[in-house]
Amino acid sequence: MANIKTAISIEKVLFEEIEAMAEELEVSRSRIFSLATHEFIQRYKNRKLFDTINASYEDSPSPAEKVLLKSMKVKQRKVIAEKW
């Protein structure tokens, strides 16, 4: 995988924390940024998926869907009753 160099501006306090963490973990600052960015992106994607799933369950069935669901339940009961 190709690496790309970039310059960013961050607060001095944050830089110092990253510097200390990189030293403690014995990895480069670049690796810390890469790991943090990867995790941030994954969390963002997961949140979007979660929101999409929740949105799909927000709407209630339409009147036509309610009729269809009721007829499906009746049919299912008949099928189960025939097998038992």
C-alpha positions as YAML, in Angstrom:
chain: A
units: angstrom
residues:
- id: 1
  name: MET
  ca: [0.00, 0.00, 0.00]
- id: 2
  name: ALA
  ca: [1.36, 3.41, -0.92]
- id: 3
  name: ASN
  ca: [1.99, 5.95, 1.81]
- id: 4
  name: ILE
  ca: [1.31, 9.65, 1.40]
- id: 5
  name: LYS
  ca: [2.91, 12.35, 3.49]
- id: 6
  name: THR
  ca: [0.71, 15.15, 4.70]
- id: 7
  name: ALA
  ca: [0.98, 18.08, 7.05]
- id: 8
  name: ILE
  ca: [-1.65, 18.79, 9.67]
- id: 9
  name: SER
  ca: [-2.09, 21.36, 12.38]
- id: 10
  name: ILE
  ca: [-3.01, 20.21, 15.87]
- id: 11
  name: GLU
  ca: [-2.96, 21.71, 19.33]
- id: 12
  name: LYS
  ca: [0.36, 21.50, 21.13]
- id: 13
  name: VAL
  ca: [-1.15, 19.60, 24.07]
- id: 14
  name: LEU
  ca: [-2.55, 16.95, 21.71]
- id: 15
  name: PHE
  ca: [0.78, 16.67, 19.92]
- id: 16
  name: GLU
  ca: [2.54, 16.11, 23.22]
- id: 17
  name: GLU
  ca: [0.06, 13.37, 24.19]
- id: 18
  name: ILE
  ca: [0.56, 11.67, 20.84]
- id: 19
  name: GLU
  ca: [4.32, 11.96, 21.17]
- id: 20
  name: ALA
  ca: [4.21, 10.35, 24.64]
- id: 21
  name: MET
  ca: [1.89, 7.59, 23.47]
- id: 22
  name: ALA
  ca: [4.04, 6.83, 20.44]
- id: 23
  name: GLU
  ca: [7.09, 6.54, 22.68]
- id: 24
  name: GLU
  ca: [5.25, 4.33, 25.18]
- id: 25
  name: LEU
  ca: [3.91, 2.03, 22.44]
- id: 26
  name: GLU
  ca: [7.21, 2.13, 20.57]
- id: 27
  name: VAL
  ca: [5.56, 3.16, 17.30]
- id: 28
  name: SER
  ca: [5.86, 6.24, 15.15]
- id: 29
  name: ARG
  ca: [3.57, 9.24, 15.43]
- id: 30
  name: SER
  ca: [2.48, 8.44, 11.89]
- id: 31
  name: ARG
  ca: [1.32, 5.00, 13.08]
- id: 32
  name: ILE
  ca: [-0.69, 6.60, 15.91]
- id: 33
  name: PHE
  ca: [-2.41, 8.93, 13.45]
- id: 34
  name: SER
  ca: [-3.03, 6.09, 11.02]
- id: 35
  name: LEU
  ca: [-4.57, 3.85, 13.70]
- id: 36
  name: ALA
  ca: [-6.67, 6.68, 15.11]
- id: 37
  name: THR
  ca: [-7.92, 7.71, 11.69]
- id: 38
  name: HIS
  ca: [-8.76, 4.13, 10.77]
- id: 39
  name: GLU
  ca: [-10.76, 3.67, 13.97]
- id: 40
  name: PHE
  ca: [-12.55, 6.99, 13.47]
- id: 41
  name: ILE
  ca: [-13.56, 6.00, 9.94]
- id: 42
  name: GLN
  ca: [-14.82, 2.59, 11.11]
- id: 43
  name: ARG
  ca: [-16.89, 4.17, 13.88]
- id: 44
  name: TYR
  ca: [-18.30, 6.69, 11.41]
- id: 45
  name: LYS
  ca: [-19.29, 3.91, 8.98]
- id: 46
  name: ASN
  ca: [-20.83, 1.86, 11.78]
- id: 47
  name: ARG
  ca: [-22.82, 4.87, 13.00]
- id: 48
  name: LYS
  ca: [-24.12, 5.54, 9.49]
- id: 49
  name: LEU
  ca: [-25.17, 1.90, 9.13]
- id: 50
  name: PHE
  ca: [-26.82, 1.93, 12.55]
- id: 51
  name: ASP
  ca: [-28.71, 5.13, 11.68]
- id: 52
  name: THR
  ca: [-29.81, 3.66, 8.35]
- id: 53
  name: ILE
  ca: [-31.10, 0.50, 10.03]
- id: 54
  name: ASN
  ca: [-32.95, 2.53, 12.66]
- id: 55
  name: ALA
  ca: [-34.48, 4.77, 10.00]
- id: 56
  name: SER
  ca: [-35.78, 1.76, 8.13]
- id: 57
  name: TYR
  ca: [-37.70, 0.64, 11.23]
- id: 58
  name: GLU
  ca: [-39.11, 4.09, 12.07]
- id: 59
  name: ASP
  ca: [-42.01, 4.03, 9.67]
- id: 60
  name: SER
  ca: [-45.04, 1.94, 10.53]
- id: 61
  name: PRO
  ca: [-46.71, -0.35, 8.02]
- id: 62
  name: SER
  ca: [-49.07, 1.21, 5.53]
- id: 63
  name: PRO
  ca: [-52.74, 0.13, 5.53]
- id: 64
  name: ALA
  ca: [-52.04, -2.18, 2.58]
- id: 65
  name: GLU
  ca: [-49.09, -3.73, 4.44]
- id: 66
  name: LYS
  ca: [-51.26, -4.24, 7.52]
- id: 67
  name: VAL
  ca: [-53.83, -6.12, 5.46]
- id: 68
  name: LEU
  ca: [-51.10, -8.25, 3.90]
- id: 69
  name: LEU
  ca: [-49.55, -9.00, 7.30]
- id: 70
  name: LYS
  ca: [-52.92, -10.04, 8.71]
- id: 71
  name: SER
  ca: [-53.58, -12.40, 5.80]
- id: 72
  name: MET
  ca: [-50.07, -13.85, 6.15]
- id: 73
  name: LYS
  ca: [-50.68, -14.54, 9.86]
- id: 74
  name: VAL
  ca: [-53.99, -16.27, 9.08]
- id: 75
  name: LYS
  ca: [-52.34, -18.42, 6.42]
- id: 76
  name: GLN
  ca: [-49.43, -19.26, 8.72]
- id: 77
  name: ARG
  ca: [-51.83, -20.37, 11.47]
- id: 78
  name: LYS
  ca: [-53.63, -22.64, 9.00]
- id: 79
  name: VAL
  ca: [-50.37, -24.21, 7.81]
- id: 80
  name: ILE
  ca: [-49.22, -24.81, 11.38]
- id: 81
  name: ALA
  ca: [-52.61, -26.24, 12.38]
- id: 82
  name: GLU
  ca: [-52.51, -28.65, 9.43]
- id: 83
  name: LYS
  ca: [-49.06, -29.96, 10.39]
- id: 84
  name: TRP
  ca: [-49.98, -30.48, 14.05]
...
